[in-house]
Amino acid sequence: MWKLAVGFALFAGLGLYMISTGGDIDMGGEKHGADAMHSEAPAPAASAAAPAASEAK
């Protein structure tokens, strides 16, 4: 029984350590509307591949 308690304590300590060193972690759940963070759309890959395809001919 004591092994279970020691294992739980070690696992909980490891979890707390990983959360505390994880940086900006938001535990608020899903965000909608103005609270939602959006990243910029990636650059279109088709425009970058088009010049390379025309040079290969």
PyRosetta script that sets phi, psi and omega in degrees:
from pyrosetta import init, pose_from_sequence

init()
pose = pose_from_sequence("MWKLAVGFALFAGLGLYMISTGGDIDMGGEKHGADAMHSEAPAPAASAAAPAASEAK")
pose.set_psi(1, -37.9)
pose.set_omega(1, -179.5)
pose.set_phi(2, -66.5)
pose.set_psi(2, -28.5)
pose.set_omega(2, 178.5)
pose.set_phi(3, -65.8)
pose.set_psi(3, -35.8)
pose.set_omega(3, 177.8)
pose.set_phi(4, -64.9)
pose.set_psi(4, -43.4)
pose.set_omega(4, 179.3)
pose.set_phi(5, -65.7)
pose.set_psi(5, -41.1)
pose.set_omega(5, 179.1)
pose.set_phi(6, -67.2)
pose.set_psi(6, -41.8)
pose.set_omega(6, 178.0)
pose.set_phi(7, -62.5)
pose.set_psi(7, -41.9)
pose.set_omega(7, 177.9)
pose.set_phi(8, -63.3)
pose.set_psi(8, -43.6)
pose.set_omega(8, -179.0)
pose.set_phi(9, -63.6)
pose.set_psi(9, -41.5)
pose.set_omega(9, 178.9)
pose.set_phi(10, -66.6)
pose.set_psi(10, -42.8)
pose.set_omega(10, -180.0)
pose.set_phi(11, -65.6)
pose.set_psi(11, -41.5)
pose.set_omega(11, 178.4)
pose.set_phi(12, -65.7)
pose.set_psi(12, -41.0)
pose.set_omega(12, 178.2)
pose.set_phi(13, -64.2)
pose.set_psi(13, -41.4)
pose.set_omega(13, 177.7)
pose.set_phi(14, -64.1)
pose.set_psi(14, -41.4)
pose.set_omega(14, 178.4)
pose.set_phi(15, -63.4)
pose.set_psi(15, -44.3)
pose.set_omega(15, 178.4)
pose.set_phi(16, -64.6)
pose.set_psi(16, -37.6)
pose.set_omega(16, 178.2)
pose.set_phi(17, -64.3)
pose.set_psi(17, -44.4)
pose.set_omega(17, -178.6)
pose.set_phi(18, -66.6)
pose.set_psi(18, -38.2)
pose.set_omega(18, 178.4)
pose.set_phi(19, -67.8)
pose.set_psi(19, -40.1)
pose.set_omega(19, -176.6)
pose.set_phi(20, -71.2)
pose.set_psi(20, -27.8)
pose.set_omega(20, 179.5)
pose.set_phi(21, -96.5)
pose.set_psi(21, 3.9)
pose.set_omega(21, -175.3)
pose.set_phi(22, -78.1)
pose.set_psi(22, -9.0)
pose.set_omega(22, -179.8)
pose.set_phi(23, 92.0)
pose.set_psi(23, -136.4)
pose.set_omega(23, -175.3)
pose.set_phi(24, -85.8)
pose.set_psi(24, 93.5)
pose.set_omega(24, -179.5)
pose.set_phi(25, -108.6)
pose.set_psi(25, 125.1)
pose.set_omega(25, -179.6)
pose.set_phi(26, -102.5)
pose.set_psi(26, 115.5)
pose.set_omega(26, -179.4)
pose.set_phi(27, -98.6)
pose.set_psi(27, 24.3)
pose.set_omega(27, -174.6)
pose.set_phi(28, -86.5)
pose.set_psi(28, -3.5)
pose.set_omega(28, -179.3)
pose.set_phi(29, 89.2)
pose.set_psi(29, -161.0)
pose.set_omega(29, -178.3)
pose.set_phi(30, -69.6)
pose.set_psi(30, 145.0)
pose.set_omega(30, 178.4)
pose.set_phi(31, -114.5)
pose.set_psi(31, 139.3)
pose.set_omega(31, 178.4)
pose.set_phi(32, -133.5)
pose.set_psi(32, 149.7)
pose.set_omega(32, 175.7)
pose.set_phi(33, 76.1)
pose.set_psi(33, -137.1)
pose.set_omega(33, -174.5)
pose.set_phi(34, -69.5)
pose.set_psi(34, -22.4)
pose.set_omega(34, 179.9)
pose.set_phi(35, -75.5)
pose.set_psi(35, -18.6)
pose.set_omega(35, -176.5)
pose.set_phi(36, -72.6)
pose.set_psi(36, 137.3)
pose.set_omega(36, 177.8)
pose.set_phi(37, -96.2)
pose.set_psi(37, 130.6)
pose.set_omega(37, 179.4)
pose.set_phi(38, -121.0)
pose.set_psi(38, 138.0)
pose.set_omega(38, 175.6)
pose.set_phi(39, -94.8)
pose.set_psi(39, 160.6)
pose.set_omega(39, -179.0)
pose.set_phi(40, -69.9)
pose.set_psi(40, 149.0)
pose.set_omega(40, 179.6)
pose.set_phi(41, -69.3)
pose.set_psi(41, 142.8)
pose.set_omega(41, 179.2)
pose.set_phi(42, -68.7)
pose.set_psi(42, 154.1)
pose.set_omega(42, 179.6)
pose.set_phi(43, -63.5)
pose.set_psi(43, 141.8)
pose.set_omega(43, -179.2)
pose.set_phi(44, -64.1)
pose.set_psi(44, 129.4)
pose.set_omega(44, -177.6)
pose.set_phi(45, -77.5)
pose.set_psi(45, -23.5)
pose.set_omega(45, -177.3)
pose.set_phi(46, -65.6)
pose.set_psi(46, -36.8)
pose.set_omega(46, -179.3)
pose.set_phi(47, -70.6)
pose.set_psi(47, -31.0)
pose.set_omega(47, 179.3)
pose.set_phi(48, -76.8)
pose.set_psi(48, -29.9)
pose.set_omega(48, -178.6)
pose.set_phi(49, -82.4)
pose.set_psi(49, -23.2)
pose.set_omega(49, -176.2)
pose.set_phi(50, -64.0)
pose.set_psi(50, -45.8)
pose.set_omega(50, 178.7)
pose.set_phi(51, -65.1)
pose.set_psi(51, -35.0)
pose.set_omega(51, -180.0)
pose.set_phi(52, -66.8)
pose.set_psi(52, -37.2)
pose.set_omega(52, -179.8)
pose.set_phi(53, -69.7)
pose.set_psi(53, -36.5)
pose.set_omega(53, -178.8)
pose.set_phi(54, -74.5)
pose.set_psi(54, -28.5)
pose.set_omega(54, 178.2)
pose.set_phi(55, -74.4)
pose.set_psi(55, -25.7)
pose.set_omega(55, -176.7)
pose.set_phi(56, -73.8)
pose.set_psi(56, -16.7)
pose.set_omega(56, -177.0)
pose.set_phi(57, -72.9)
pose.dump_pdb("model.pdb")
